[in-house]
Amino acid sequence: MPIAITLDAMLKARGMTGKELAERVGISETQMSLFRSGKVKGIRFSTLDRMCEELQCKPGDLLDHVRRIEGGY
């Protein structure tokens, strides 16, 4: 998938755990884990907004686009 989740780096930079962010945002730890691993097909803008509010960042700080190369990624 060409979209990479970079949330772990932001959590580390903020000294926060995924569990703590999930609690603050109001989602389950399972949902947070699935997002962090990139195993979700989408995320609600309202959830992304709450994550950005808590982490004091922009959506682009949590997601990255990986260029496709011939034959794969």
CHARMM-style PDB file with segment names, atoms N, HN, CA, C and O in Angstrom:
ATOM      1  N   MET     1       0.844  -1.172   0.000  1.00  0.00      PROA
ATOM      2  CA  MET     1       0.000   0.000   0.000  1.00  0.00      PROA
ATOM      3  C   MET     1       0.893   1.240   0.000  1.00  0.00      PROA
ATOM      4  O   MET     1       1.855   1.296   0.766  1.00  0.00      PROA
ATOM      5  N   PRO     2       0.603   2.222  -0.830  1.00  0.00      PROA
ATOM      6  CA  PRO     2       1.473   3.387  -0.932  1.00  0.00      PROA
ATOM      7  C   PRO     2       1.347   4.388   0.213  1.00  0.00      PROA
ATOM      8  O   PRO     2       2.112   5.351   0.265  1.00  0.00      PROA
ATOM      9  N   ILE     3       0.398   4.187   1.133  1.00  0.00      PROA
ATOM     10  HN  ILE     3      -0.224   3.405   1.090  1.00  0.00      PROA
ATOM     11  CA  ILE     3       0.270   5.084   2.276  1.00  0.00      PROA
ATOM     12  C   ILE     3       0.892   4.399   3.487  1.00  0.00      PROA
ATOM     13  O   ILE     3       0.504   3.287   3.846  1.00  0.00      PROA
ATOM     14  N   ALA     4       1.863   5.069   4.117  1.00  0.00      PROA
ATOM     15  HN  ALA     4       2.178   5.972   3.825  1.00  0.00      PROA
ATOM     16  CA  ALA     4       2.529   4.531   5.298  1.00  0.00      PROA
ATOM     17  C   ALA     4       2.048   5.298   6.528  1.00  0.00      PROA
ATOM     18  O   ALA     4       1.890   6.518   6.485  1.00  0.00      PROA
ATOM     19  N   ILE     5       1.820   4.586   7.609  1.00  0.00      PROA
ATOM     20  HN  ILE     5       1.948   3.595   7.644  1.00  0.00      PROA
ATOM     21  CA  ILE     5       1.393   5.189   8.860  1.00  0.00      PROA
ATOM     22  C   ILE     5       2.649   5.529   9.664  1.00  0.00      PROA
ATOM     23  O   ILE     5       3.450   4.644   9.965  1.00  0.00      PROA
ATOM     24  N   THR     6       2.823   6.784  10.005  1.00  0.00      PROA
ATOM     25  HN  THR     6       2.173   7.503   9.760  1.00  0.00      PROA
ATOM     26  CA  THR     6       4.002   7.241  10.738  1.00  0.00      PROA
ATOM     27  C   THR     6       3.643   7.681  12.159  1.00  0.00      PROA
ATOM     28  O   THR     6       4.383   8.436  12.789  1.00  0.00      PROA
ATOM     29  N   LEU     7       2.520   7.209  12.647  1.00  0.00      PROA
ATOM     30  HN  LEU     7       1.919   6.595  12.135  1.00  0.00      PROA
ATOM     31  CA  LEU     7       2.044   7.577  13.980  1.00  0.00      PROA
ATOM     32  C   LEU     7       3.025   7.187  15.073  1.00  0.00      PROA
ATOM     33  O   LEU     7       3.194   7.935  16.036  1.00  0.00      PROA
ATOM     34  N   ASP     8       3.672   6.044  14.949  1.00  0.00      PROA
ATOM     35  HN  ASP     8       3.535   5.437  14.166  1.00  0.00      PROA
ATOM     36  CA  ASP     8       4.592   5.602  16.000  1.00  0.00      PROA
ATOM     37  C   ASP     8       5.711   6.620  16.243  1.00  0.00      PROA
ATOM     38  O   ASP     8       6.088   6.866  17.388  1.00  0.00      PROA
ATOM     39  N   ALA     9       6.232   7.199  15.188  1.00  0.00      PROA
ATOM     40  HN  ALA     9       5.926   6.999  14.257  1.00  0.00      PROA
ATOM     41  CA  ALA     9       7.287   8.207  15.349  1.00  0.00      PROA
ATOM     42  C   ALA     9       6.762   9.428  16.095  1.00  0.00      PROA
ATOM     43  O   ALA     9       7.465  10.002  16.927  1.00  0.00      PROA
ATOM     44  N   MET    10       5.532   9.821  15.798  1.00  0.00      PROA
ATOM     45  HN  MET    10       4.961   9.354  15.122  1.00  0.00      PROA
ATOM     46  CA  MET    10       4.943  10.978  16.478  1.00  0.00      PROA
ATOM     47  C   MET    10       4.677  10.658  17.944  1.00  0.00      PROA
ATOM     48  O   MET    10       4.910  11.497  18.815  1.00  0.00      PROA
ATOM     49  N   LEU    11       4.193   9.452  18.222  1.00  0.00      PROA
ATOM     50  HN  LEU    11       4.004   8.770  17.515  1.00  0.00      PROA
ATOM     51  CA  LEU    11       3.974   9.046  19.613  1.00  0.00      PROA
ATOM     52  C   LEU    11       5.287   9.080  20.396  1.00  0.00      PROA
ATOM     53  O   LEU    11       5.335   9.575  21.522  1.00  0.00      PROA
ATOM     54  N   LYS    12       6.339   8.554  19.794  1.00  0.00      PROA
ATOM     55  HN  LYS    12       6.299   8.152  18.879  1.00  0.00      PROA
ATOM     56  CA  LYS    12       7.647   8.545  20.450  1.00  0.00      PROA
ATOM     57  C   LYS    12       8.127   9.967  20.711  1.00  0.00      PROA
ATOM     58  O   LYS    12       8.626  10.275  21.794  1.00  0.00      PROA
ATOM     59  N   ALA    13       7.975  10.827  19.715  1.00  0.00      PROA
ATOM     60  HN  ALA    13       7.570  10.578  18.835  1.00  0.00      PROA
ATOM     61  CA  ALA    13       8.417  12.217  19.868  1.00  0.00      PROA
ATOM     62  C   ALA    13       7.641  12.945  20.967  1.00  0.00      PROA
ATOM     63  O   ALA    13       8.162  13.868  21.593  1.00  0.00      PROA
ATOM     64  N   ARG    14       6.400  12.528  21.197  1.00  0.00      PROA
ATOM     65  HN  ARG    14       5.977  11.778  20.688  1.00  0.00      PROA
ATOM     66  CA  ARG    14       5.559  13.178  22.208  1.00  0.00      PROA
ATOM     67  C   ARG    14       5.603  12.450  23.553  1.00  0.00      PROA
ATOM     68  O   ARG    14       4.982  12.899  24.516  1.00  0.00      PROA
ATOM     69  N   GLY    15       6.329  11.335  23.628  1.00  0.00      PROA
ATOM     70  HN  GLY    15       6.834  10.970  22.846  1.00  0.00      PROA
ATOM     71  CA  GLY    15       6.416  10.577  24.860  1.00  0.00      PROA
ATOM     72  C   GLY    15       5.079   9.994  25.278  1.00  0.00      PROA
ATOM     73  O   GLY    15       4.754   9.954  26.465  1.00  0.00      PROA
ATOM     74  N   MET    16       4.310   9.545  24.306  1.00  0.00      PROA
ATOM     75  HN  MET    16       4.575   9.578  23.342  1.00  0.00      PROA
ATOM     76  CA  MET    16       2.970   9.036  24.557  1.00  0.00      PROA
ATOM     77  C   MET    16       2.857   7.610  24.027  1.00  0.00      PROA
ATOM     78  O   MET    16       3.526   7.245  23.060  1.00  0.00      PROA
ATOM     79  N   THR    17       2.018   6.818  24.656  1.00  0.00      PROA
ATOM     80  HN  THR    17       1.475   7.115  25.441  1.00  0.00      PROA
ATOM     81  CA  THR    17       1.773   5.458  24.181  1.00  0.00      PROA
ATOM     82  C   THR    17       0.520   5.435  23.311  1.00  0.00      PROA
ATOM     83  O   THR    17      -0.310   6.342  23.365  1.00  0.00      PROA
ATOM     84  N   GLY    18       0.405   4.390  22.516  1.00  0.00      PROA
ATOM     85  HN  GLY    18       1.080   3.654  22.471  1.00  0.00      PROA
ATOM     86  CA  GLY    18      -0.793   4.209  21.708  1.00  0.00      PROA
ATOM     87  C   GLY    18      -2.022   4.062  22.583  1.00  0.00      PROA
ATOM     88  O   GLY    18      -3.095   4.566  22.249  1.00  0.00      PROA
ATOM     89  N   LYS    19      -1.867   3.377  23.695  1.00  0.00      PROA
ATOM     90  HN  LYS    19      -0.995   2.968  23.966  1.00  0.00      PROA
ATOM     91  CA  LYS    19      -2.975   3.184  24.636  1.00  0.00      PROA
ATOM     92  C   LYS    19      -3.452   4.525  25.175  1.00  0.00      PROA
ATOM     93  O   LYS    19      -4.654   4.779  25.243  1.00  0.00      PROA
ATOM     94  N   GLU    20      -2.519   5.375  25.555  1.00  0.00      PROA
ATOM     95  HN  GLU    20      -1.542   5.169  25.500  1.00  0.00      PROA
ATOM     96  CA  GLU    20      -2.874   6.698  26.080  1.00  0.00      PROA
ATOM     97  C   GLU    20      -3.589   7.536  25.021  1.00  0.00      PROA
ATOM     98  O   GLU    20      -4.590   8.190  25.314  1.00  0.00      PROA
ATOM     99  N   LEU    21      -3.077   7.515  23.793  1.00  0.00      PROA
ATOM    100  HN  LEU    21      -2.264   6.983  23.555  1.00  0.00      PROA
ATOM    101  CA  LEU    21      -3.717   8.273  22.723  1.00  0.00      PROA
ATOM    102  C   LEU    21      -5.112   7.742  22.442  1.00  0.00      PROA
ATOM    103  O   LEU    21      -6.045   8.521  22.248  1.00  0.00      PROA
ATOM    104  N   ALA    22      -5.262   6.432  22.418  1.00  0.00      PROA
ATOM    105  HN  ALA    22      -4.504   5.799  22.575  1.00  0.00      PROA
ATOM    106  CA  ALA    22      -6.582   5.831  22.178  1.00  0.00      PROA
ATOM    107  C   ALA    22      -7.585   6.319  23.225  1.00  0.00      PROA
ATOM    108  O   ALA    22      -8.715   6.671  22.889  1.00  0.00      PROA
ATOM    109  N   GLU    23      -7.172   6.339  24.481  1.00  0.00      PROA
ATOM    110  HN  GLU    23      -6.253   6.053  24.754  1.00  0.00      PROA
ATOM    111  CA  GLU    23      -8.054   6.807  25.554  1.00  0.00      PROA
ATOM    112  C   GLU    23      -8.426   8.277  25.355  1.00  0.00      PROA
ATOM    113  O   GLU    23      -9.588   8.653  25.505  1.00  0.00      PROA
ATOM    114  N   ARG    24      -7.446   9.096  25.021  1.00  0.00      PROA
ATOM    115  HN  ARG    24      -6.501   8.790  24.899  1.00  0.00      PROA
ATOM    116  CA  ARG    24      -7.692  10.533  24.840  1.00  0.00      PROA
ATOM    117  C   ARG    24      -8.589  10.824  23.643  1.00  0.00      PROA
ATOM    118  O   ARG    24      -9.390  11.758  23.664  1.00  0.00      PROA
ATOM    119  N   VAL    25      -8.441  10.006  22.596  1.00  0.00      PROA
ATOM    120  HN  VAL    25      -7.789   9.247  22.579  1.00  0.00      PROA
ATOM    121  CA  VAL    25      -9.188  10.208  21.354  1.00  0.00      PROA
ATOM    122  C   VAL    25     -10.581   9.589  21.436  1.00  0.00      PROA
ATOM    123  O   VAL    25     -11.506  10.018  20.746  1.00  0.00      PROA
ATOM    124  N   GLY    26     -10.718   8.571  22.292  1.00  0.00      PROA
ATOM    125  HN  GLY    26      -9.967   8.222  22.853  1.00  0.00      PROA
ATOM    126  CA  GLY    26     -12.017   7.919  22.443  1.00  0.00      PROA
ATOM    127  C   GLY    26     -12.243   6.754  21.507  1.00  0.00      PROA
ATOM    128  O   GLY    26     -13.367   6.498  21.077  1.00  0.00      PROA
ATOM    129  N   ILE    27     -11.158   6.042  21.189  1.00  0.00      PROA
ATOM    130  HN  ILE    27     -10.245   6.250  21.539  1.00  0.00      PROA
ATOM    131  CA  ILE    27     -11.275   4.836  20.380  1.00  0.00      PROA
ATOM    132  C   ILE    27     -10.676   3.672  21.166  1.00  0.00      PROA
ATOM    133  O   ILE    27      -9.958   3.880  22.144  1.00  0.00      PROA
ATOM    134  N   SER    28     -10.971   2.461  20.737  1.00  0.00      PROA
ATOM    135  HN  SER    28     -11.555   2.292  19.943  1.00  0.00      PROA
ATOM    136  CA  SER    28     -10.450   1.293  21.434  1.00  0.00      PROA
ATOM    137  C   SER    28      -8.963   1.102  21.132  1.00  0.00      PROA
ATOM    138  O   SER    28      -8.440   1.592  20.131  1.00  0.00      PROA
ATOM    139  N   GLU    29      -8.312   0.380  22.026  1.00  0.00      PROA
ATOM    140  HN  GLU    29      -8.737  -0.018  22.839  1.00  0.00      PROA
ATOM    141  CA  GLU    29      -6.903   0.053  21.791  1.00  0.00      PROA
ATOM    142  C   GLU    29      -6.756  -0.788  20.530  1.00  0.00      PROA
ATOM    143  O   GLU    29      -5.762  -0.674  19.814  1.00  0.00      PROA
ATOM    144  N   THR    30      -7.754  -1.637  20.261  1.00  0.00      PROA
ATOM    145  HN  THR    30      -8.561  -1.729  20.843  1.00  0.00      PROA
ATOM    146  CA  THR    30      -7.728  -2.473  19.056  1.00  0.00      PROA
ATOM    147  C   THR    30      -7.768  -1.605  17.808  1.00  0.00      PROA
ATOM    148  O   THR    30      -7.005  -1.829  16.868  1.00  0.00      PROA
ATOM    149  N   GLN    31      -8.658  -0.612  17.796  1.00  0.00      PROA
ATOM    150  HN  GLN    31      -9.277  -0.430  18.560  1.00  0.00      PROA
ATOM    151  CA  GLN    31      -8.735   0.293  16.642  1.00  0.00      PROA
ATOM    152  C   GLN    31      -7.419   1.039  16.470  1.00  0.00      PROA
ATOM    153  O   GLN    31      -6.936   1.195  15.348  1.00  0.00      PROA
ATOM    154  N   MET    32      -6.838   1.499  17.569  1.00  0.00      PROA
ATOM    155  HN  MET    32      -7.231   1.372  18.480  1.00  0.00      PROA
ATOM    156  CA  MET    32      -5.558   2.215  17.492  1.00  0.00      PROA
ATOM    157  C   MET    32      -4.472   1.296  16.957  1.00  0.00      PROA
ATOM    158  O   MET    32      -3.675   1.705  16.112  1.00  0.00      PROA
ATOM    159  N   SER    33      -4.431   0.071  17.436  1.00  0.00      PROA
ATOM    160  HN  SER    33      -5.078  -0.261  18.122  1.00  0.00      PROA
ATOM    161  CA  SER    33      -3.430  -0.892  16.981  1.00  0.00      PROA
ATOM    162  C   SER    33      -3.572  -1.178  15.492  1.00  0.00      PROA
ATOM    163  O   SER    33      -2.577  -1.247  14.771  1.00  0.00      PROA
ATOM    164  N   LEU    34      -4.801  -1.343  15.037  1.00  0.00      PROA
ATOM    165  HN  LEU    34      -5.609  -1.287  15.622  1.00  0.00      PROA
ATOM    166  CA  LEU    34      -5.032  -1.590  13.610  1.00  0.00      PROA
ATOM    167  C   LEU    34      -4.584  -0.409  12.765  1.00  0.00      PROA
ATOM    168  O   LEU    34      -3.998  -0.597  11.698  1.00  0.00      PROA
ATOM    169  N   PHE    35      -4.853   0.805  13.229  1.00  0.00      PROA
ATOM    170  HN  PHE    35      -5.329   0.957  14.096  1.00  0.00      PROA
ATOM    171  CA  PHE    35      -4.416   1.988  12.499  1.00  0.00      PROA
ATOM    172  C   PHE    35      -2.890   2.054  12.463  1.00  0.00      PROA
ATOM    173  O   PHE    35      -2.296   2.283  11.410  1.00  0.00      PROA
ATOM    174  N   ARG    36      -2.266   1.854  13.611  1.00  0.00      PROA
ATOM    175  HN  ARG    36      -2.748   1.668  14.467  1.00  0.00      PROA
ATOM    176  CA  ARG    36      -0.804   1.930  13.688  1.00  0.00      PROA
ATOM    177  C   ARG    36      -0.127   0.918  12.777  1.00  0.00      PROA
ATOM    178  O   ARG    36       0.936   1.192  12.221  1.00  0.00      PROA
ATOM    179  N   SER    37      -0.741  -0.253  12.623  1.00  0.00      PROA
ATOM    180  HN  SER    37      -1.605  -0.475  13.074  1.00  0.00      PROA
ATOM    181  CA  SER    37      -0.153  -1.302  11.790  1.00  0.00      PROA
ATOM    182  C   SER    37      -0.494  -1.143  10.310  1.00  0.00      PROA
ATOM    183  O   SER    37       0.043  -1.864   9.468  1.00  0.00      PROA
ATOM    184  N   GLY    38      -1.386  -0.200   9.989  1.00  0.00      PROA
ATOM    185  HN  GLY    38      -1.822   0.385  10.672  1.00  0.00      PROA
ATOM    186  CA  GLY    38      -1.772   0.008   8.600  1.00  0.00      PROA
ATOM    187  C   GLY    38      -2.788  -1.000   8.097  1.00  0.00      PROA
ATOM    188  O   GLY    38      -2.984  -1.136   6.890  1.00  0.00      PROA
ATOM    189  N   LYS    39      -3.438  -1.711   9.018  1.00  0.00      PROA
ATOM    190  HN  LYS    39      -3.278  -1.600   9.999  1.00  0.00      PROA
ATOM    191  CA  LYS    39      -4.388  -2.752   8.629  1.00  0.00      PROA
ATOM    192  C   LYS    39      -5.824  -2.250   8.539  1.00  0.00      PROA
ATOM    193  O   LYS    39      -6.760  -3.050   8.551  1.00  0.00      PROA
ATOM    194  N   VAL    40      -6.008  -0.955   8.451  1.00  0.00      PROA
ATOM    195  HN  VAL    40      -5.249  -0.304   8.441  1.00  0.00      PROA
ATOM    196  CA  VAL    40      -7.352  -0.394   8.280  1.00  0.00      PROA
ATOM    197  C   VAL    40      -7.499   0.092   6.849  1.00  0.00      PROA
ATOM    198  O   VAL    40      -6.515   0.426   6.190  1.00  0.00      PROA
ATOM    199  N   LYS    41      -8.712   0.128   6.386  1.00  0.00      PROA
ATOM    200  HN  LYS    41      -9.512  -0.143   6.922  1.00  0.00      PROA
ATOM    201  CA  LYS    41      -8.975   0.613   5.027  1.00  0.00      PROA
ATOM    202  C   LYS    41      -9.271   2.105   5.021  1.00  0.00      PROA
ATOM    203  O   LYS    41      -9.267   2.737   3.964  1.00  0.00      PROA
ATOM    204  N   GLY    42      -9.527   2.669   6.193  1.00  0.00      PROA
ATOM    205  HN  GLY    42      -9.531   2.156   7.051  1.00  0.00      PROA
ATOM    206  CA  GLY    42      -9.824   4.089   6.265  1.00  0.00      PROA
ATOM    207  C   GLY    42      -9.877   4.555   7.706  1.00  0.00      PROA
ATOM    208  O   GLY    42      -9.830   3.757   8.642  1.00  0.00      PROA
ATOM    209  N   ILE    43      -9.975   5.862   7.861  1.00  0.00      PROA
ATOM    210  HN  ILE    43     -10.014   6.510   7.100  1.00  0.00      PROA
ATOM    211  CA  ILE    43     -10.092   6.469   9.179  1.00  0.00      PROA
ATOM    212  C   ILE    43     -11.018   7.668   9.041  1.00  0.00      PROA
ATOM    213  O   ILE    43     -10.952   8.399   8.052  1.00  0.00      PROA
ATOM    214  N   ARG    44     -11.862   7.866  10.011  1.00  0.00      PROA
ATOM    215  HN  ARG    44     -11.915   7.273  10.814  1.00  0.00      PROA
ATOM    216  CA  ARG    44     -12.768   9.012   9.984  1.00  0.00      PROA
ATOM    217  C   ARG    44     -11.969  10.289  10.177  1.00  0.00      PROA
ATOM    218  O   ARG    44     -11.023  10.330  10.964  1.00  0.00      PROA
ATOM    219  N   PHE    45     -12.356  11.325   9.454  1.00  0.00      PROA
ATOM    220  HN  PHE    45     -13.125  11.292   8.815  1.00  0.00      PROA
ATOM    221  CA  PHE    45     -11.689  12.612   9.619  1.00  0.00      PROA
ATOM    222  C   PHE    45     -11.816  13.108  11.052  1.00  0.00      PROA
ATOM    223  O   PHE    45     -10.897  13.744  11.568  1.00  0.00      PROA
ATOM    224  N   SER    46     -12.939  12.829  11.700  1.00  0.00      PROA
ATOM    225  HN  SER    46     -13.686  12.312  11.281  1.00  0.00      PROA
ATOM    226  CA  SER    46     -13.119  13.279  13.084  1.00  0.00      PROA
ATOM    227  C   SER    46     -12.112  12.593  14.015  1.00  0.00      PROA
ATOM    228  O   SER    46     -11.623  13.216  14.958  1.00  0.00      PROA
ATOM    229  N   THR    47     -11.800  11.326  13.762  1.00  0.00      PROA
ATOM    230  HN  THR    47     -12.197  10.820  12.997  1.00  0.00      PROA
ATOM    231  CA  THR    47     -10.800  10.615  14.560  1.00  0.00      PROA
ATOM    232  C   THR    47      -9.415  11.169  14.280  1.00  0.00      PROA
ATOM    233  O   THR    47      -8.631  11.392  15.202  1.00  0.00      PROA
ATOM    234  N   LEU    48      -9.115  11.389  13.021  1.00  0.00      PROA
ATOM    235  HN  LEU    48      -9.752  11.209  12.271  1.00  0.00      PROA
ATOM    236  CA  LEU    48      -7.831  11.964  12.636  1.00  0.00      PROA
ATOM    237  C   LEU    48      -7.670  13.353  13.249  1.00  0.00      PROA
ATOM    238  O   LEU    48      -6.585  13.715  13.704  1.00  0.00      PROA
ATOM    239  N   ASP    49      -8.748  14.124  13.257  1.00  0.00      PROA
ATOM    240  HN  ASP    49      -9.629  13.831  12.887  1.00  0.00      PROA
ATOM    241  CA  ASP    49      -8.723  15.455  13.857  1.00  0.00      PROA
ATOM    242  C   ASP    49      -8.392  15.376  15.340  1.00  0.00      PROA
ATOM    243  O   ASP    49      -7.570  16.145  15.838  1.00  0.00      PROA
ATOM    244  N   ARG    50      -9.037  14.439  16.054  1.00  0.00      PROA
ATOM    245  HN  ARG    50      -9.705  13.814  15.650  1.00  0.00      PROA
ATOM    246  CA  ARG    50      -8.784  14.299  17.495  1.00  0.00      PROA
ATOM    247  C   ARG    50      -7.348  13.847  17.757  1.00  0.00      PROA
ATOM    248  O   ARG    50      -6.726  14.289  18.724  1.00  0.00      PROA
ATOM    249  N   MET    51      -6.822  12.976  16.908  1.00  0.00      PROA
ATOM    250  HN  MET    51      -7.327  12.618  16.123  1.00  0.00      PROA
ATOM    251  CA  MET    51      -5.426  12.555  17.057  1.00  0.00      PROA
ATOM    252  C   MET    51      -4.492  13.749  16.895  1.00  0.00      PROA
ATOM    253  O   MET    51      -3.559  13.938  17.675  1.00  0.00      PROA
ATOM    254  N   CYS    52      -4.761  14.544  15.874  1.00  0.00      PROA
ATOM    255  HN  CYS    52      -5.519  14.391  15.240  1.00  0.00      PROA
ATOM    256  CA  CYS    52      -3.920  15.721  15.625  1.00  0.00      PROA
ATOM    257  C   CYS    52      -4.019  16.732  16.763  1.00  0.00      PROA
ATOM    258  O   CYS    52      -3.020  17.348  17.135  1.00  0.00      PROA
ATOM    259  N   GLU    53      -5.204  16.904  17.311  1.00  0.00      PROA
ATOM    260  HN  GLU    53      -6.016  16.404  17.008  1.00  0.00      PROA
ATOM    261  CA  GLU    53      -5.376  17.811  18.455  1.00  0.00      PROA
ATOM    262  C   GLU    53      -4.539  17.339  19.635  1.00  0.00      PROA
ATOM    263  O   GLU    53      -3.832  18.133  20.255  1.00  0.00      PROA
ATOM    264  N   GLU    54      -4.617  16.053  19.945  1.00  0.00      PROA
ATOM    265  HN  GLU    54      -5.191  15.407  19.441  1.00  0.00      PROA
ATOM    266  CA  GLU    54      -3.885  15.510  21.093  1.00  0.00      PROA
ATOM    267  C   GLU    54      -2.379  15.546  20.887  1.00  0.00      PROA
ATOM    268  O   GLU    54      -1.625  15.807  21.825  1.00  0.00      PROA
ATOM    269  N   LEU    55      -1.942  15.285  19.665  1.00  0.00      PROA
ATOM    270  HN  LEU    55      -2.554  15.074  18.903  1.00  0.00      PROA
ATOM    271  CA  LEU    55      -0.505  15.236  19.368  1.00  0.00      PROA
ATOM    272  C   LEU    55       0.055  16.583  18.915  1.00  0.00      PROA
ATOM    273  O   LEU    55       1.263  16.729  18.726  1.00  0.00      PROA
ATOM    274  N   GLN    56      -0.830  17.564  18.741  1.00  0.00      PROA
ATOM    275  HN  GLN    56      -1.812  17.446  18.894  1.00  0.00      PROA
ATOM    276  CA  GLN    56      -0.442  18.892  18.256  1.00  0.00      PROA
ATOM    277  C   GLN    56       0.382  18.767  16.966  1.00  0.00      PROA
ATOM    278  O   GLN    56       1.531  19.198  16.877  1.00  0.00      PROA
ATOM    279  N   CYS    57      -0.276  18.152  15.976  1.00  0.00      PROA
ATOM    280  HN  CYS    57      -1.210  17.802  16.048  1.00  0.00      PROA
ATOM    281  CA  CYS    57       0.390  17.928  14.700  1.00  0.00      PROA
ATOM    282  C   CYS    57      -0.620  18.078  13.568  1.00  0.00      PROA
ATOM    283  O   CYS    57      -1.786  18.399  13.796  1.00  0.00      PROA
ATOM    284  N   LYS    58      -0.160  17.844  12.362  1.00  0.00      PROA
ATOM    285  HN  LYS    58       0.788  17.583  12.177  1.00  0.00      PROA
ATOM    286  CA  LYS    58      -1.003  17.870  11.168  1.00  0.00      PROA
ATOM    287  C   LYS    58      -1.181  16.444  10.665  1.00  0.00      PROA
ATOM    288  O   LYS    58      -0.362  15.579  10.976  1.00  0.00      PROA
ATOM    289  N   PRO    59      -2.252  16.177   9.883  1.00  0.00      PROA
ATOM    290  CA  PRO    59      -2.450  14.818   9.359  1.00  0.00      PROA
ATOM    291  C   PRO    59      -1.230  14.274   8.620  1.00  0.00      PROA
ATOM    292  O   PRO    59      -0.939  13.080   8.695  1.00  0.00      PROA
ATOM    293  N   GLY    60      -0.532  15.128   7.921  1.00  0.00      PROA
ATOM    294  HN  GLY    60      -0.769  16.098   7.859  1.00  0.00      PROA
ATOM    295  CA  GLY    60       0.659  14.701   7.186  1.00  0.00      PROA
ATOM    296  C   GLY    60       1.794  14.234   8.079  1.00  0.00      PROA
ATOM    297  O   GLY    60       2.732  13.589   7.611  1.00  0.00      PROA
ATOM    298  N   ASP    61       1.713  14.560   9.373  1.00  0.00      PROA
ATOM    299  HN  ASP    61       0.951  15.084   9.753  1.00  0.00      PROA
ATOM    300  CA  ASP    61       2.715  14.073  10.325  1.00  0.00      PROA
ATOM    301  C   ASP    61       2.436  12.631  10.739  1.00  0.00      PROA
ATOM    302  O   ASP    61       3.301  11.967  11.311  1.00  0.00      PROA
ATOM    303  N   LEU    62       1.230  12.150  10.451  1.00  0.00      PROA
ATOM    304  HN  LEU    62       0.528  12.689   9.987  1.00  0.00      PROA
ATOM    305  CA  LEU    62       0.831  10.797  10.841  1.00  0.00      PROA
ATOM    306  C   LEU    62       0.783   9.833   9.666  1.00  0.00      PROA
ATOM    307  O   LEU    62       0.730   8.617   9.851  1.00  0.00      PROA
ATOM    308  N   LEU    63       0.803  10.380   8.459  1.00  0.00      PROA
ATOM    309  HN  LEU    63       0.847  11.368   8.309  1.00  0.00      PROA
ATOM    310  CA  LEU    63       0.703   9.586   7.232  1.00  0.00      PROA
ATOM    311  C   LEU    63       1.789  10.013   6.262  1.00  0.00      PROA
ATOM    312  O   LEU    63       2.212  11.169   6.264  1.00  0.00      PROA
ATOM    313  N   ASP    64       2.238   9.086   5.438  1.00  0.00      PROA
ATOM    314  HN  ASP    64       1.894   8.147   5.436  1.00  0.00      PROA
ATOM    315  CA  ASP    64       3.224   9.400   4.418  1.00  0.00      PROA
ATOM    316  C   ASP    64       2.855   8.644   3.152  1.00  0.00      PROA
ATOM    317  O   ASP    64       2.180   7.616   3.207  1.00  0.00      PROA
ATOM    318  N   HSD    65       3.290   9.146   2.041  1.00  0.00      PROA
ATOM    319  HN  HSD    65       3.838   9.982   1.996  1.00  0.00      PROA
ATOM    320  CA  HSD    65       3.054   8.487   0.759  1.00  0.00      PROA
ATOM    321  C   HSD    65       4.369   7.889   0.282  1.00  0.00      PROA
ATOM    322  O   HSD    65       5.376   8.586   0.152  1.00  0.00      PROA
ATOM    323  N   VAL    66       4.343   6.593   0.024  1.00  0.00      PROA
ATOM    324  HN  VAL    66       3.526   6.027   0.129  1.00  0.00      PROA
ATOM    325  CA  VAL    66       5.532   5.885  -0.438  1.00  0.00      PROA
ATOM    326  C   VAL    66       5.431   5.742  -1.945  1.00  0.00      PROA
ATOM    327  O   VAL    66       4.457   5.196  -2.462  1.00  0.00      PROA
ATOM    328  N   ARG    67       6.426   6.226  -2.634  1.00  0.00      PROA
ATOM    329  HN  ARG    67       7.218   6.669  -2.214  1.00  0.00      PROA
ATOM    330  CA  ARG    67       6.410   6.145  -4.101  1.00  0.00      PROA
ATOM    331  C   ARG    67       6.421   4.714  -4.579  1.00  0.00      PROA
ATOM    332  O   ARG    67       7.132   3.860  -4.049  1.00  0.00      PROA
ATOM    333  N   ARG    68       5.621   4.477  -5.583  1.00  0.00      PROA
ATOM    334  HN  ARG    68       5.043   5.170  -6.013  1.00  0.00      PROA
ATOM    335  CA  ARG    68       5.609   3.149  -6.213  1.00  0.00      PROA
ATOM    336  C   ARG    68       6.785   3.049  -7.144  1.00  0.00      PROA
ATOM    337  O   ARG    68       7.107   3.994  -7.865  1.00  0.00      PROA
ATOM    338  N   ILE    69       7.429   1.897  -7.128  1.00  0.00      PROA
ATOM    339  HN  ILE    69       7.167   1.129  -6.542  1.00  0.00      PROA
ATOM    340  CA  ILE    69       8.499   1.630  -8.076  1.00  0.00      PROA
ATOM    341  C   ILE    69       8.077   0.455  -8.940  1.00  0.00      PROA
ATOM    342  O   ILE    69       7.223  -0.341  -8.550  1.00  0.00      PROA
ATOM    343  N   GLU    70       8.663   0.355 -10.080  1.00  0.00      PROA
ATOM    344  HN  GLU    70       9.357   1.002 -10.396  1.00  0.00      PROA
ATOM    345  CA  GLU    70       8.279  -0.704 -11.015  1.00  0.00      PROA
ATOM    346  C   GLU    70       8.433  -2.072 -10.363  1.00  0.00      PROA
ATOM    347  O   GLU    70       9.494  -2.400  -9.832  1.00  0.00      PROA
ATOM    348  N   GLY    71       7.388  -2.854 -10.406  1.00  0.00      PROA
ATOM    349  HN  GLY    71       6.526  -2.588 -10.838  1.00  0.00      PROA
ATOM    350  CA  GLY    71       7.420  -4.194  -9.849  1.00  0.00      PROA
ATOM    351  C   GLY    71       7.061  -4.271  -8.378  1.00  0.00      PROA
ATOM    352  O   GLY    71       7.162  -5.342  -7.780  1.00  0.00      PROA
ATOM    353  N   GLY    72       6.643  -3.164  -7.777  1.00  0.00      PROA
ATOM    354  HN  GLY    72       6.561  -2.294  -8.263  1.00  0.00      PROA
ATOM    355  CA  GLY    72       6.285  -3.194  -6.354  1.00  0.00      PROA
ATOM    356  C   GLY    72       6.376  -1.810  -5.755  1.00  0.00      PROA
ATOM    357  O   GLY    72       6.178  -0.804  -6.436  1.00  0.00      PROA
ATOM    358  N   TYR    73       6.681  -1.773  -4.459  1.00  0.00      PROA
ATOM    359  HN  TYR    73       6.842  -2.590  -3.905  1.00  0.00      PROA
ATOM    360  CA  TYR    73       6.792  -0.480  -3.739  1.00  0.00      PROA
ATOM    361  C   TYR    73       8.211  -0.257  -3.294  1.00  0.00      PROA
ATOM    362  OT1 TYR    73       8.511   0.764  -2.676  1.00  0.00      PROA
TER     363      TYR     73
END
